[in-house]
């Protein structure tokens, strides 16, 4: 069984640039969620993708966008980077079951630094 | 009021003792609850999930849920130095596409 993978591991960008982060879900999983974790805080939900459609969004501006592909992998895109976007970006995959909370399994994360 | 609250700690326990980690949540409709362990510089690792009132045991870990009191806890028996980490409580919010809402985490330090 293949776990959740993310790329790149680390990334340094300057303010105003755009970034794309990638995630491959665990085999057998069909749902991908993205979270942002600032230092000393718990992860904050950005959005979730199921069947290639956005299925819920947290309190993040539209410059945060995403995609899910037919193989259930996903991308997170952030435009017009701001200094406060510096954080650990986590992808979590799960298998969606109706009527129950799904266990979500995290990838290793991408550490984004915005200068 | 924060949706999920945890004592930030650090909680220090001697090796071999029981560590007790607590979490309260605000959404009475929540049905699924999770504990994650996060080592410094790493991503969260799922260690327990609980859906029904009562206790759920898995090895040295016991999760306890009381929906009436909106309270969930994690007990770690025979604590080891390798248990030293941040423990994150997460609550599933079905209304928002099955998102997880996390507490800020409790830092646990097990001293040998």
Contacts between the chains, C-beta under 8 A, distances in Angstrom:
chain1	res1	chain2	res2	distance
A	31	B	98	7.5
A	33	B	98	7.8
A	33	B	99	6.8
A	33	B	100	7.3
A	35	B	100	7.7
A	35	B	102	8.0
A	40	B	104	7.3
A	41	B	104	5.5
A	41	B	105	7.9
A	42	B	4	7.6
A	42	B	88	5.4
A	42	B	90	7.7
A	42	B	102	3.1
A	42	B	103	5.4
A	42	B	104	5.0
A	42	B	105	5.6
A	43	B	44	6.8
A	43	B	88	7.6
A	43	B	100	7.5
A	43	B	102	5.1
A	44	B	102	7.5
A	45	B	96	7.4
A	45	B	99	4.1
A	45	B	100	6.5
A	45	B	101	7.0
A	47	B	97	7.7
A	48	B	97	4.7
A	48	B	98	6.3
A	48	B	99	6.3
A	50	B	97	7.7
A	54	B	97	7.9
A	55	B	97	4.2
A	55	B	98	7.2
A	56	B	96	4.7
A	56	B	97	1.7
A	56	B	98	6.5
A	56	B	99	5.5
A	57	B	96	7.7
A	57	B	97	7.4
A	58	B	96	7.4
A	58	B	99	6.5
A	88	B	43	7.6
A	90	B	43	5.8
A	90	B	44	7.3
A	92	B	100	7.7
A	94	B	98	7.8
A	96	B	98	7.1
A	100	B	31	7.5
A	100	B	32	6.7
A	100	B	51	7.1
A	101	B	31	5.9
A	101	B	32	2.4
A	101	B	33	7.9
A	101	B	34	7.9
A	101	B	49	7.8
A	101	B	51	7.0
A	101	B	92	3.4
A	101	B	94	7.0
A	101	B	98	6.8
A	102	B	32	7.8
A	102	B	92	7.6
A	102	B	98	6.0
A	103	B	34	7.0
A	103	B	46	6.0
A	103	B	49	5.4
A	104	B	34	7.7
A	104	B	46	7.2
A	104	B	100	6.1
A	105	B	46	6.1
A	106	B	36	7.8
A	106	B	43	4.5
A	106	B	44	5.1
A	106	B	45	7.3
A	106	B	46	7.7
A	107	B	43	6.4
A	108	B	42	7.3
A	108	B	43	5.2
A	109	B	42	8.0
A	109	B	43	4.6
